Amino acid sequence: MSVSRDDFSIAFRSALLQRGATQKFSIFSLIVLAIIIFFLDVYGFAVVKTARSLINDVVYRVTYLASAPTRMFPSVNKGIASHFNLKKENEELKLVIEKYKALDLNLEYLTNENKSLKKVLNAENISNVSNIVLSKVLVDKNSPFLKSVILNKGSKEGILKGMPVTQNQYLVGRVVETNYLSSRVLLLNDLNSRIPVTLDSDNSQAILAGGGTNKPKLEYLPDGYIFEDGVTVFASGKDGIFAAGTPIGKTTAEGEVDLFVDANQLSFVTVILTYQKKEKF
């Protein structure tokens, strides 16, 4: 048996009418009940008065109990307000403490930087300050093979391309680019770095070649040369750039040089104005 759309509509309207009739009956019943209670109260029926009295007693006692904490502890409200005020003050004090911690750390940083600066100045044993420029390393432009740093001094201070750079009297590299207020230093372990050196053990001559690693290699040594650990390597001065005898590092048995200055830990360096290359790089 099939059900048509009309049959469904008729059934749905009938359900709505039945539901409406039930709602109307409920509303009518409530109205009648309210009228009955009103007349019973007006004409003084004892049952209604008793019920109302009981309800009032319950309401009054609940209200009394709810207000008991405030009456027993009149400072509760003030205490709650004081708690939130203290919490706010505590947060503000924490911010102040963090600010002073930051200032303390900044002071510690400046103190350590000052110590490093004094160490460089004392180690350089400077006799003529007009021949040197003390510079701070601003940027470390290290990459897998290219090793250079940017200094905060440039041509304004007399720095020129080709000038040697040292730290604690140890050779670090040479200036390869100058700007008015900055300069770039090519470090000894850069892939493009090549300088003539002398080995302390037998005065052998070689070329120190950077390879992008922390330890540059020695090249063009005499045939059959046997590498030893701990032989001091100096700049030979044959390039006219670096002063002869400037210490660089010590050899390893693998033919590398362990530099005296860690290129990754540079903070202050000294640019030597005395030694300048006459030819352009």
TORMIPA-327559 format. One line per 3 residues: number of its first residue (from 1); for each residue x negated, y negated, z of C-alpha. Coordinates in nm, 3 decimals. Each point is the difference from the previous one (the first is absolute). Layout:
! residues N
NUM = X Y Z  ...
! end
This chain:
! residues 281
1 = 0.000 0.000 0.000  -0.138 -0.338 -0.103  0.027 -0.321 0.194
4 = 0.070 -0.318 -0.194  -0.131 -0.346 0.078  0.354 -0.115 0.092
7 = 0.040 0.279 0.254  -0.328 -0.102 0.165  0.103 -0.370 0.016
10 = 0.336 0.086 0.158  -0.169 0.216 0.266  -0.254 -0.273 0.080
13 = 0.271 -0.271 0.043  0.202 0.231 0.223  -0.301 0.051 0.227
16 = -0.051 -0.376 0.023  0.365 -0.056 0.090  -0.017 0.267 0.269
19 = -0.318 -0.153 0.142  0.161 -0.347 -0.003  0.303 0.129 0.186
22 = -0.221 0.151 0.271  -0.190 -0.328 0.045  0.324 -0.198 0.023
25 = 0.130 0.238 0.266  -0.320 -0.036 0.205  0.014 -0.381 -0.009
28 = 0.368 0.002 0.093  -0.071 0.233 0.294  -0.273 -0.230 0.133
31 = 0.229 -0.303 -0.022  0.278 0.180 0.188  -0.249 0.117 0.268
34 = -0.132 -0.355 0.046  0.356 -0.137 0.042  0.082 0.267 0.257
37 = -0.315 -0.078 0.203  0.076 -0.374 -0.018  0.354 0.040 0.140
40 = -0.120 0.243 0.266  -0.255 -0.259 0.116  0.250 -0.288 -0.012
43 = 0.260 0.181 0.210  -0.258 0.106 0.255  -0.019 0.374 -0.038
46 = -0.243 0.131 0.262  -0.164 0.251 -0.234  -0.117 -0.270 -0.240
49 = -0.124 -0.223 0.282  -0.191 0.288 0.154  -0.159 0.095 -0.332
52 = -0.099 -0.359 -0.068  -0.143 -0.032 0.350  -0.208 0.315 -0.046
55 = -0.131 -0.122 -0.335  -0.092 -0.337 0.149  -0.180 0.169 0.289
58 = -0.203 0.212 -0.242  -0.089 -0.302 -0.216  -0.098 -0.211 0.301
61 = -0.221 0.270 0.147  -0.173 0.069 -0.330  -0.066 -0.372 -0.037
64 = -0.132 -0.015 0.356  -0.236 0.291 -0.057  -0.121 -0.143 -0.329
67 = -0.088 -0.332 0.165  -0.159 0.163 0.306  -0.363 -0.012 -0.129
70 = 0.025 -0.373 -0.063  0.150 -0.064 0.344  -0.242 0.230 0.181
73 = -0.302 -0.136 -0.190  0.065 -0.363 -0.087  -0.348 -0.030 -0.155
76 = 0.055 0.278 -0.256  0.078 -0.239 -0.282  -0.294 -0.217 0.089
79 = -0.217 0.309 0.026  0.098 0.118 -0.347  -0.068 -0.342 -0.146
82 = -0.331 -0.013 0.184  -0.091 0.343 -0.139  0.046 -0.114 -0.358
85 = -0.187 -0.322 0.069  -0.290 0.197 0.146  0.002 0.231 -0.301
88 = -0.021 -0.300 -0.234  -0.282 -0.153 0.205  -0.179 0.336 -0.004
91 = 0.017 0.013 -0.380  -0.131 -0.356 -0.023  -0.288 0.084 0.237
94 = -0.085 0.304 -0.212  -0.026 -0.224 -0.306  -0.229 -0.237 0.189
97 = -0.217 0.292 0.114  -0.026 0.133 -0.357  -0.099 -0.347 -0.117
100 = -0.279 -0.019 0.257  -0.112 0.353 -0.091  -0.032 -0.112 -0.362
103 = -0.199 -0.305 0.111  -0.222 0.221 0.212  -0.063 0.235 -0.293
106 = -0.077 -0.299 -0.221  -0.246 -0.127 0.260  -0.160 0.344 0.014
109 = -0.032 0.001 -0.380  -0.162 -0.346 0.000  -0.235 0.106 0.281
112 = -0.111 0.309 -0.193  -0.042 -0.207 -0.315  -0.212 -0.248 0.191
115 = -0.218 0.284 0.129  -0.047 0.130 -0.355  -0.094 -0.348 -0.117
118 = -0.255 -0.044 0.279  -0.143 0.342 -0.077  -0.051 -0.095 -0.365
121 = -0.158 -0.335 0.091  -0.239 0.157 0.252  -0.096 0.287 -0.232
124 = -0.074 -0.228 -0.296  -0.264 -0.185 0.206  0.071 -0.312 -0.200
127 = -0.288 -0.248 -0.020  0.146 -0.234 -0.260  0.380 -0.023 0.002
130 = -0.005 -0.196 -0.324  -0.106 0.319 -0.181  0.297 0.210 0.103
133 = 0.378 -0.016 -0.006  0.188 0.201 0.259  0.322 0.128 -0.157
136 = 0.304 0.193 0.110  0.135 0.292 -0.200  0.355 -0.086 -0.107
139 = 0.092 0.289 -0.227  -0.143 0.347 -0.046  0.059 0.090 -0.366
142 = -0.106 0.362 0.031  0.120 0.250 -0.257  -0.120 0.354 -0.075
145 = -0.305 -0.132 -0.191  -0.003 -0.381 0.021  -0.123 -0.134 0.333
148 = 0.005 -0.374 0.063  0.112 -0.253 0.261  0.131 -0.356 -0.017
151 = -0.167 -0.263 0.221  0.149 -0.323 0.135  -0.291 -0.210 -0.133
154 = -0.082 -0.099 -0.357  -0.177 -0.255 -0.215  0.101 -0.279 0.236
157 = -0.249 0.148 0.249  -0.270 0.047 -0.264  0.068 0.367 -0.075
160 = -0.095 0.101 -0.353  0.035 0.313 -0.206  -0.286 0.245 0.066
163 = -0.075 -0.094 0.361  -0.070 0.291 0.239  0.230 0.076 0.291
166 = -0.108 0.156 0.330  0.137 0.096 0.337  -0.226 0.029 0.303
169 = -0.294 -0.043 -0.243  0.106 0.314 -0.191  0.080 -0.027 -0.369
172 = 0.371 0.017 -0.086  0.024 -0.109 -0.364  -0.009 -0.304 -0.226
175 = 0.236 -0.278 -0.107  0.150 0.069 -0.343  0.275 -0.262 -0.013
178 = 0.038 -0.345 0.153  0.292 -0.235 0.042  0.011 -0.334 0.173
181 = 0.122 0.145 0.332  -0.068 0.372 -0.039  -0.234 0.252 -0.154
184 = -0.013 0.370 -0.082  -0.278 0.232 0.112  -0.090 0.320 -0.184
187 = -0.094 0.258 0.263  -0.293 0.242 -0.029  0.229 0.302 -0.038
190 = 0.196 -0.148 -0.291  -0.013 0.197 -0.325  -0.160 -0.298 -0.175
193 = -0.268 -0.063 0.261  -0.364 0.070 -0.097  -0.296 -0.142 0.196
196 = -0.373 0.085 0.013  -0.114 0.143 0.333  -0.311 0.127 0.176
199 = -0.022 0.309 0.223  -0.192 -0.050 0.322  -0.161 0.345 0.013
202 = -0.230 -0.032 -0.304  0.102 -0.332 -0.154  0.177 0.183 -0.287
205 = 0.209 -0.220 -0.228  0.358 0.086 -0.096  0.336 -0.140 -0.098
208 = 0.283 0.004 0.255  0.316 0.076 -0.199  0.348 -0.039 0.143
211 = 0.254 0.265 -0.088  0.313 -0.116 0.179  -0.076 0.218 0.302
214 = -0.129 -0.111 0.339  -0.350 0.123 -0.086  -0.169 -0.129 -0.317
217 = -0.257 0.222 -0.173  -0.369 -0.042 -0.079  -0.092 0.025 -0.369
220 = -0.317 -0.018 -0.214  -0.230 0.141 0.266  -0.325 0.171 -0.107
223 = 0.040 0.352 -0.140  -0.002 0.264 0.270  0.078 -0.245 0.278
226 = 0.122 0.184 0.310  0.268 -0.184 0.199  -0.029 -0.013 0.376
229 = 0.242 -0.112 0.269  -0.060 -0.328 0.176  -0.229 -0.185 -0.241
232 = 0.073 -0.374 0.014  0.097 -0.166 -0.328  -0.081 -0.369 -0.062
235 = 0.073 -0.243 -0.280  -0.312 -0.023 -0.218  0.065 -0.359 -0.109
238 = -0.089 0.078 -0.361  0.334 -0.125 -0.126  -0.061 -0.350 0.132
241 = 0.326 0.010 0.191  -0.062 0.181 0.327  -0.289 -0.079 0.230
244 = -0.261 0.277 0.001  0.016 0.202 0.319  0.370 -0.058 0.075
247 = 0.113 0.326 0.167  0.284 0.193 -0.164  0.034 0.344 0.158
250 = -0.155 0.343 0.046  -0.027 0.290 -0.242  0.169 0.339 0.026
253 = -0.131 0.334 -0.124  0.256 -0.020 -0.284  -0.158 -0.312 -0.149
256 = 0.262 -0.238 0.135  -0.043 -0.304 0.224  0.188 -0.039 0.324
259 = 0.051 -0.377 0.010  -0.076 -0.193 0.318  0.318 -0.204 -0.047
262 = 0.337 0.173 -0.030  0.168 -0.175 -0.292  0.341 0.085 0.144
265 = -0.068 -0.188 0.325  -0.113 -0.338 -0.128  0.133 -0.306 0.183
268 = -0.272 -0.267 -0.029  -0.288 -0.011 -0.246  -0.283 -0.237 -0.084
271 = -0.060 -0.136 -0.349  -0.368 -0.077 -0.053  -0.043 -0.322 -0.196
274 = -0.377 0.031 -0.030  -0.005 0.288 -0.245  0.176 -0.073 -0.325
277 = -0.013 0.180 -0.328  -0.114 -0.230 -0.279  0.183 0.193 -0.270
280 = 0.372 0.049 -0.033  0.154 0.335 0.084
! end
